[in-house]
Amino acid sequence: MIPDFRSPKAYVSLILLIAMFVVPAVLGTAFWTNLFVLLFVFSAMAVAWNIVGGYAGQLSLGHAVFYGIGGYTATLLTQNFGITPWLGMLVGAVISALVAVVISYPTLRLKGPFFALATIAILEVVRLLVIHEESWTGGSSGISLPLNIGWTWMVFREKVNYLIIAYGLFLVVVWASWMIRKSRMGHYLIAIREREDAARAVGINTVNMKIGAAVISAALTSIIGSFHITYLTFVDPGSAFSLDLSVQIAMFALIGGLGTVAGPIAGTFLVLPVAELARGWLSGVGNGMHGLIYGLILVGVVLTIPRGLAGAFGPAVERMLDRLPHLGTRRPVAARPSAATAPDGGEQATPVLKAENLFKNFGGLRATNDVSLELGRHEILGVIGPNGAGKTTVFNLLSGFLAPDQGQVSMRDASGAWVHCATPSQFARKGLGRTFQIAKPFTGLSVLENIMLGAFINTANRDEAEQIAREVAERTHLTRFLHTEARNLTVGGMKRLEIARALATRPRILLLDEVMAGLNPTDIEEAIRMIRGIRDSGVSVLLIEHMMQATMALSDRIIVINEGSVLVAGTPREVVEHPAVIEAYLGKDYQDA
């Protein structure tokens, strides 16, 4: 994937990237060259960290472990076997990637501070191991790189050569980060960071995605670590596996803006020069003054612009760039046709989703008791019942968010064969979409990107996903909000976005969980028309709803659940007139009156 340099954002970014190299090359002094080498190194590490910490939202505070692995691998291979650091850099990246896989499986299942603490513990364990293995690592004294001059050994008398390498590696890491952010993987990682359960509902394998992000981030960090330690010509456990280094990298990304490509670069270019200058100016005052500067800047950013520089100033910069001329237009890509087909009369007798004898207990409470139901092809099936009847539990069992203690759920795949799924992502990939009772938009993404997340289940092509998203947005009356952040929608808009995201997966079965709750009468009428249109396009719909009039008007059949069991099933008229339903809703005294 190559950036479209016809857009203002792309060609201005290119100009800035070129200027980053031209400025120190023109200035030419050792001070400026060294400063920009450090800027490129730490920017690249912050960008690499941002893949797992910003995109995926996994706060790693032990990322220096990969920096150290890369540095030690390149140094030991050069010292003991005469292998060029260029090859050692790649070997270190492979080792770091493998280490990332090993530690990701247990740690990435942890949340928030527990994950951060686990990464710190791993960093400390590796540091102590390196100190202990003194015979080949040099222990706490460290080891020096052989000073063989030349490009083969990455050791130079002229500092400008280091600048060239640092700049090249910086560009590689930035390009990799940009590629990920614009790809399906990038959208998936942002979705996982925002709302992991909603991400699973659109078919995302969240564990594999997070491991993939950790592997890429580790490999890139290791490459930069190999170069930086070669540049320093010395490595020791205290500096290579340093918690301070890990926190520093994360801080640059946090100050610049998590989850953006440019944010970690901006954070590094803002903070690092100030801290380095402070180190020189305040060296006579006491050790650690540069750390104090880091801390003061971090506190100031968190208090004043919690979303970082990119979050605070990014929208204004983009508006300025939009005023610049665009050098061309992009032709839209035709979207793939929908998997659903128009309904054929008489097909409702053919089931597409089946639940058989479902039991689910939570401790001593039985939430569902021998629940069985079938959803027919191109049918709207309503599920109603009093509060606490077990409707949401049934809904979660049908979509894989809960596993039944007994019984099974099966659905027809695209070929018509019955399949059993174990996870929400498997259900989604087989053609089952769902919404949530409380709308769960990915708030940091635009409406367009939210819908694209559903479309990505069927295509890895961004243009195709965008075209599908635009078509779905038109069906759900969201076109004029496409570039609005999801957090700024009304309740009705968020409900429509939930439906749109599910529809973008091209489902054959759609589960709607109280999509009309909290809507005004106008929005309810619009929702009714929308749901009928979805059914008419060939999608089977199962809906849970407390709006009884809407449910009766929409449903072909209705199932009443009470106290975890199926009470009644039948047509809307049969259900509304059934004595057991009247008693469940209004009480026995009303029935006897």
N, C-alpha and C positions, 0 to 999 in steps of 0.2 A: 504494500500500500504506500503510495507516494502522495504527499500533501498537494492539494490543488492550489498552486501558487498564483492562480488568477484572483483569488479572494483577498481582500485587504488584510484580514487577520493573518493569512499565510505569508504574504510577501513582506509585511511589516515584521513578522517574527523572523523571517529569513534575514532581513537587514540587521536586526538586533543581534542575531547569532553571529553574523559576519563581523559586526562591530566588536563583539566580545573578544575576538582574536586580534583584530587590527589594532585596537587601542594599546594592549601591552606590547605588541610587536613594534609599534611606532615609538612608544616611550622608551623601550629598549633597556632600561636600567634593571639591575639584578633585583632590586626591591619589587618593582612592578611585575617583573616576570615571575618571581616567587609567589607574590600575592595572587596572581591570576592562576598559577598552577594550583594553589590551594583552593581558590574559588571553584575551579573546574572539578577538582577532586571531591570536595565536600558537596557541591551542587549535584554531581552525579550520584553520590551516595544518598543524598536526601531524596533525589528523584527515584532511585531504586527502592529505598525504604518506603516511599509513598505508594508503591504498587501494592504492598501488603498492608501498610499502615493507613494509607489514605483511601485507596480504592476499595479495599476489602474491609477496612475498619478494624484491623487487628493490631492493637497497640504493642508492637514489639520493642522492648527495651533491652534486648540482648543481641541486636543485629550486628554488633561488633564481632561476634563469633565468626561470621562469614568473612569479614575484613581480615581477621587474624588468620583464618584458614588459608585464604588466598595468599597473604603475605608470607606465611611460614612455608607453604608448599613451594612457591616460586624460589624462595631463598634456599631452602634445603636441597631442592633439585639442582640449583646452580652450584651450590657449595660442594655437594657430595657426588654429583654425577656429571657436572659440566653441561647441564641442559640449559638452553637459553631461557631467560625469564618470559619470553613471548609464549613458549610452549608451557612453561610452568604456570603462567596465567590461566591458560585453558584447562590444565589439569586441576588447578585449584578451584576453578568454576565448577567442574564436574563433581569434585569431592564435596563442595559446598552444596550443590544441588541434591546430592544423595543424602547428605546430613539433614538438609531441610525436609526431605521426604520422611526420614526416620523420626525426626522430632515433631513434625507437623501432625501426624496422626493422633498422638495423644494430646498435644497442646492446643490445636486449633478447635477442639471441642469445648475448650474452656471459654469463658466470657469475661470481658472487661478486665478488671484488675487482676483476676486470677491468671489470665493468659499473660499479662505483662510480668507478673511475678515469676511465672514458669520460665519465661525467656531469660529473665535475670539469673535464675538458678542455673539454667543450662550454660549461660556465659561463664558463670563462676566455676562450674564443674570443669569446663574445658580449660579455663585458665590454670586451675590447680593441676590438671593432668599434664599440661605443657610444662609447668614448673617441675613436676615430679620426674618427668622423663628427661632428665638433665643430660644424659649421654648423647642424645641426638638433637635436642632442642636448645641446649645451652642453659636450660633452667631459667632461673630468675635473672641471670646475667645477660641473657639474650645472645644473638649471633649477628655477625656482620656479613654483608654481602661482599664477595670478591670484587675488587675494583678493576675489572677488565673493561677498558674503554672501547666504545663502539656501539653501533646500533644492535648488533647481535646480543650484547649483554645489557643493553638499555642503560648504559652509564656514559655520561657525556661531560665534557668540559664546558660546552656552551649551554647555558640554561634554556635557550630558545628551543632546543630539541625536546626538552621535557615539556615545554609549553605546547609544542605541536602534538605530542602524544596525549597529553592531558586533555587538550581540546578535542582531539579525535575520539577519545573514549567518552568524553562528555556528550558529544553529538550522538554517538551510538546509543548511550543510555537514554537520552532525551527522545530519540527516534523510537526506541523500543517502548518507552512509556506512552508516547503519543499513539503508536500503533495499537497498544492494548486499550487505551482509553476510547479510541474510535471504533474498536472492534466489538463483536458480540461479547467476548470475554470481559471487556471493560464495563459494559453495561451490566453484565451479570454481577460483577464484583461490587459495583455501586449499589445494586439492588440488595445484595446480601448485607452490605453495610447498613442500609436504610431499614429494611424489614425482612429478616431472614425467612419467616414463615410465608410471607407473600411471595418471596422469590421462589420458594419451593413449589408454590401453587402454579407458577408459570413454567414449571418443568426444569428448574435449575438444580443441578446436583451441587449443593452448597459446599459439601466437604471437599469434593474434587476441585472445585473452583478455587477455594482458599488454598489448597495444597499447591495448585498450579501457580498461583500468585506468589506463594512463599518460595517456590523453586526458582522462578524467574528472578525475583528480588534477591535471593541469596547468590545466584550465579553472577548477577551484575555487580553486586556489592563486593564479591570475591575478586572479580577482575580489577575493580578500582583499587581494592586493598593491595593486590599484587603490585600494581604500578606504584602506588604511593610508598610502600615500604621499599621498593627498589629505588625510588627517588631519594628516600631517606638513607639508604644503604645500611640500615640497622633495624632489627626487630627484637622486641622482648615482650614477655607475656603481659606486663603491666600496661603497656601502651597498645598492644595489638588486640587484647581482649579486655578492653576498658569499658566500664559502665559509663564513664564520662563521655566517651566517644559515642556510645549508643544513644545517650540522652541528647547529645549535641546534634546528631543527625536528625533525630525525631523532632527536635525543637525547631530546626531550620524549616522542616516541612510544615510544622504546626503554625509557625509565624507567617509563612508564605501563603498557606491555605491548603488544607488537606483535600485530596481527591481531584486536584487539578494538575495539569502538566507544568504550567509556568510557576505555580505557587512555591514549590520547594526551591526553585532557582532564585526567585525574588527574595525569599527569606534568607537564603545563604548570602546573596550579594548585598543585602541590607545589613545583616548582623555580623558576618565574619570580618569585614574590613574594620568595623568599629571596634570589635573585640581585639583584633590584632594590633590596631593602633593603641588601644588602651593598655595592652600588655606592655608595649614599649614605654608609653608615657607614665604609666603608674607602677613600673617595675620597682621603683625605689620605695613605694608606699608599703608594699607587701605582696606576698605570693597569692595567686588566685584572684587577682582583681579582674582579670578578663572573665572569670566565671561569674563574678558579681554583675558585670555588664550584661552577660547572657541572661542572668536571672531577672534583672531589672527590665530588659527589653521584653522578655517572655511575659512577665506579669503585666506590663503595660499593654501588650497586644491582646492578652486574654481578657483584660478588663475593658478595653476600648473597642477592639474589633475581633470578637471571638471567632469569626469565620476566617480570620487571617487576611492578609493583604489582597489575595485574589477575590475573596468573598466581599471585601469592603469596596474595593476599587475596580474589580473586574467588570461589573455591569456598565459602569461609566466609560471605561476604556473601550468596551465593545461598541457602545453607542457612538463613540468618536470614530472608531474604525469603520462602522457602517456608513459613515458619511463619505469615506474615500471611494474612489471609482473601483468597480469590479471589472476585471479584465476579460471576463467571459461568462457564459452561462453553462450550467450543467443540465444535460438532457435527463429527464426522469426515466427511471427503469420501470418497465411494465411489471406489475405485481402478478404473482401466480394466482390462478383462480382458486376460489374457496373450495375446501374439501367437502363442505356440506352441499347437498342437493335439495332442490325444491321438494316439498312433501308430496307424497303420492297417497291419495285417499285409500283408506283401509289398512295402512301400514302400522297404525297405532297398536295393533294387537301384537306386533313383533317387538319383544323386549330388547333393549340395548344396555340396560343397567339392572342388576339383580342383587338384592341383599337377601341372604338366607339365614334365618335363625340367629340373629346377632345378639350377643350378650356382652355387656361391658360393665365392670364394677370399678368403683373408685373407693378403695378401702372397704368399709362395710356397706357402702351405698351402691345399690344396683341402679345404674343410670339407664340402661336399655335391657329389656327383658323379652327375648325371643322375637325380635323385630324382623319381619320379612316384608319386602316390597319389590315391585318391578316398575321400571320406567319404560314406556313404549316408544317406538321410533316416532319422531315428530309430534310428541305429546307434551302437554304442559301438565305436570303433576304437582298439586299443591300439598304441602305438609303443614298442618296446623295443630294447635294444642295449647293448653294453658302455659303460663310461665313455669319453668322448672319441670316441664313434662318430659324432657329428654330430646327435643328436636335438634338442638345444636350438636349434641353428642352423636346422634344418627348422622347428621350432616358431615361431621368430622370423620366418622367411620367410612362413609361413602367416598370420601376424597383422599383417604390415606393418612390424615393427620392423627388419627388414633387407630390402633390395631385392636380388633375385637378379641375378647377373651375366648369366645366360642363363635362359630358361624363363619361365613365368608362373604366377600363382595366380589362380584365379577362383572365385566363389561365386554362389549363387543369391540374389537379393534377395527381398523379400516378394511380388513379382509372379511369381516363378519364372524371371525372366530372368537370364542369366549376366552378371555385372559384374566389372570389374577395379578393385581399390582400390590406392592408392599409399601410404597412411599408416595408422597404427593407428586414428586417429579415424575415418577413412573406413570401415575394416573394421567398427568398432564400430557405426557408424550404419547399416550395411547388415545388421546382425544377427549379428555374430561377437563373442563374449565370450571372455576369456582370464584365466587366473590366472598367477602367477609362481612359479618354483621356490622362491625365497626370498620369503616373504610380505612384501608391501609395503603395509601399512595406512597410512592417513593418520593418523599417531600423535596429532596435535593435535586431532583430531575425535573425537566419540563414535562408538560402533558404529552408532547410528542414522544419524548424518550420513554416515558412510562408505558405508552402503548407499544412502542417498538420492542420493549422487553418481552411482551407476549409474542410478537411476530418472530423474534429471533429463534423460537423453538423450531420453526420450519425452514429457516434460511440463515446462513452466516453472512450473507451479503447485506451491508448496511443500507444501500440504496433500495433494495427490494423490501427490507424491513420497514423503511421509512414510507415507501409507497403503500404498503399494506396498512400501516398505522394511519396514514392520511385518509384512506378509504373508510376505515373503521371509525375514525373521528367524525367523518361526515355522517355516518349512520347514527352515531350517538350524540350528535349536535355539539361537538367539542372543537370544531374547526377553528373558531375564532380565539380559542384559548391554547392553541398548540405550543406557543412559545412562552406560555405562562408557567411559572414554577407551580408544581402540584399543591404546595402548601397554601397557595393563595386562592384556591378554588372555594366556592361555597359548598355547603353540605351536599346539595343536589349535584353540583359539578363533580365532587369526589365520588359520589355514588355512580354517576355515569362513567367516570374514569375507571372505576372498578370493573364495570361491565365491559367497557372498551378494551381494557387490558386482557380480560378473559377471552373476548371475541377474537382478538388478534392472534391467539394461539390456534385459530381455525378448529374449534371444538365440534364434536358431534353431540356431546352431552354438556349441558351448562347447569351448574348448581348455583342458585341465587339465594343468598342469605339476607333476608329482610332489606332488600334494596330500596323499599319505599318508606322505611322508617325515618322519621324526622323531616319528610318532604312536605311542602305545601301542596294544596289541591292541584295547582297548575302543573307542578313537577310530577305529581302522581299520575295525572292523565297522560303526560308525556312518557312516563315510564311504562304505563300499560301499553301504549301504542308501540313502544320500542320492543317490549317483550313479545308481543304478538308478531312483530316483524321478524324477530329472531327465530321464533318457531316456524314462521312461514318460509324462512330461508333454508329450512331443513334441519334445524338443531332441536334436539330433545331437551326440554327444560324441566328441572325440578326446583321448586321454590318454597322456601319457608317465609311466611309472612304473617304479621299480626293485623294487617289491613284487610279485614274480612271481606268487605265489599269488593276490593280489588282482586282478592284471591278467588272469590266465587265467580267474578266476571272473566277471569283469565283461564281458570283451570278446566281441563277436560275431566280429570278425576281428582279426588281429594282423599288424603289419608289423615286421620286424626290420631295423634299420639297422646297418651295420658299415662302418667306415672311409669314411663319407660316402655309401655306396651302399645301395640296398634289397637286402638279402640274400635274404629270404624273405617271402612274404605268404600268409596262409591262415587257417584256423580255429585256435583255440588248440591243439587236439590235433595238427593237422598241423605246426604250428610247433614245438611242444615236442619232437616226435619227429624233426625234420628234422636230418640229420647236420651240415649246415653251421652250424646254430644251436648244436648241442652243441660243435662245434669252436670257434666264436667265443667262447663263454662259458667253456669248460673246457679248450680247447687241443687240438691234434692228437694229442698223446700219449694223452689220455683217450679220444679217438675210436678210436684204433688198439688200445686195450687190450681 
